[in-house]
Amino acid sequence: MTRLCVQWTCRHKGEQGHSHKYLEIDMSKLYFSANQEDRIFYSLLMTFLMVQFVLVFLGLWSLWAWPSIAVGFLLFVMGCERVGRAVPFHLHNRYEKSLAFGFPVLLLITWEIAGNTGLINPLWFPQPSRIAISLWDLSVNFDRFSGTSLLGRPWLVGDYYRKDGFTGVYALLTESHLLATLSRVLTGFCLGAIPGILLGVVMGINRTVRLMLDTTLSAIYVLPKIAIFPIVMLMFSDPFGEGPKIVVVALSVFILMTINTMVGVRNIDPVYLMAGKNYGASRLQMMRHVILPGSMPVIFAGLRIALGTAMIVIISVEFLRAKQGVGFMTFYYWEVLVPEKMYAGLVVVMILGVLLTVVLEWFQRRVMPWKL
Amino acid sequence: MAVDDFSLDVADGEFVCIVGPSGCGKSTVLRMMAGLETISSGSIDISPGNVPGKPLNSVVFQEYAIFPWKTVIENVAFGLEMRGISLNIRVDAAKYWLDRVGLTKFSHHYPHQLSGGMKQRVSIIRAIVNDPEVLLMDEPLGALDAQTRVLLQEELLRIWGETKKTVIYITHSLDECVLLGDRVVLMSAQPGRILATYDINLERPRSIETMNSPRFTEYRAEIWENLRDEVVRSMDMQT
């Protein structure tokens, strides 16, 4: 008999410790009987294995590979589902973790095997192992032709410092694709976010400014920011330098943050504004004690979206016009047709995005300690 | 028009309860007194005391309205902080009142970690620490469950006994207005106007036991007789 066991924990206010409560549901009474389900599953599994065996025997397996994989996947999900029900309660955490991390690993292994057996074309789906190797190559090697490397060879920092001091270290760091992208994103992000938040607050509290700017901002908001890039290039004396790239990132972040902050300020529960006013807060105190903290949750939600937008913009700008950067690197390996290095570039972008999100979350916990 | 023909004199140290059917403009009157709503005609005056810088009124809102981004003690000391009173003094005042309502342990908690009753205690002492001429309370116990409500009513009686503040208390509970008030003002359904006032001559200090006395029941019945017609009328108007 299969049992579904639900457990929940109650923690009472002002009391130490917690109490556990259990609810047991007899699954066999809710569903068709567990035995019946068992039989269906095992008969499906046996049929599947037999069909596979016959296919291999007839030498037709590769023709039927994709349907086989699809059905196999379905059976695998069913099997995991059954395992999940049988897992004792104290192992539940481990089970969930192994699903969350195990399945991606399984996918990678399938990818690897499919690539090796020619089931998928390794030219545009290079095997994960090759991607990993090329990522390692990119990290440790220096590209003499373009004078760049992915990380900037941090293991040479000591040597360069002894040779040329800080200018040497700086020269070493400027060759890095990763640092180039990172510095553009960070500078652009800060240059856009801080004025954006300030303008957003002003638009949130002042009706006149809001009415004057809201339409314009909404119109610019729907414009793909990359479309502004040519115009921004025109404005700079060095159109291929860092200036236009940073400005495009800053602009897109700025528009997003202005709109978000305005919404955040407007959505503050009016009762807090009344409380602030009633307890004698001046305009400045109102800003510092009520409006800014009250709009913080929406501001941070906006910052996260803006971070994603900044990544999109910087990578596309680097595709277009750059001699350095992760986006440039990815595009460069398209031009010379080294697909595994293109994938390596994508991996780097993913890692960069995740890292920046983690940093932003840490910052949020510091700034908003009242959130759960 | 939300409120029409409303005139009320409140003596220093008096506890006045305003009761009426829902939607009769009780909260509007209170917000007008607090200066949070504009008045189309008429005036509201609160005569300031001898102490300079003392605020005229402080509101206890129905929805607590304690700031979720401030800790309990910061919330309680909020009014004093806005008035520029030094950190030591305001922390001491806040600590005293947190201790009086048994929340010392929770001084540095954030509001989301508190129960509804505790939040409303914080909201009430935030107003009391501010030491206003008049305490304006807008259905402060409205959102609480029945048991917590009784506990807080007793606590309010105790605190009022100590401070003897002038209080204007909005409620729709008859028990509450008879138990707490020196005077009960009955308001009519829209437009809100004063229907009747009742002096409640129950001796103080009162407690929950007071609710069992025959005089209490008489007052309650008397007010209910008038209130019932108004409630029916306001329900008719809504349909």
Boltz contact constraints between the chains, C-beta under 6 A:
constraints:
  - contact:
      token1: [A, 13]
      token2: [B, 115]
      max_distance: 6.0
  - contact:
      token1: [A, 271]
      token2: [B, 61]
      max_distance: 6.0
  - contact:
      token1: [A, 271]
      token2: [B, 63]
      max_distance: 6.0
  - contact:
      token1: [A, 271]
      token2: [B, 65]
      max_distance: 6.0
  - contact:
      token1: [A, 274]
      token2: [B, 36]
      max_distance: 6.0
  - contact:
      token1: [A, 275]
      token2: [B, 65]
      max_distance: 6.0
  - contact:
      token1: [A, 278]
      token2: [B, 34]
      max_distance: 6.0
  - contact:
      token1: [A, 278]
      token2: [B, 59]
      max_distance: 6.0
  - contact:
      token1: [A, 279]
      token2: [B, 78]
      max_distance: 6.0
  - contact:
      token1: [A, 279]
      token2: [B, 79]
      max_distance: 6.0
  - contact:
      token1: [A, 279]
      token2: [B, 82]
      max_distance: 6.0
  - contact:
      token1: [A, 280]
      token2: [B, 82]
      max_distance: 6.0
  - contact:
      token1: [A, 280]
      token2: [B, 83]
      max_distance: 6.0
  - contact:
      token1: [A, 281]
      token2: [B, 82]
      max_distance: 6.0
  - contact:
      token1: [A, 285]
      token2: [B, 82]
      max_distance: 6.0
  - contact:
      token1: [A, 293]
      token2: [B, 69]
      max_distance: 6.0
  - contact:
      token1: [A, 370]
      token2: [B, 68]
      max_distance: 6.0
  - contact:
      token1: [A, 370]
      token2: [B, 69]
      max_distance: 6.0
  - contact:
      token1: [A, 370]
      token2: [B, 110]
      max_distance: 6.0
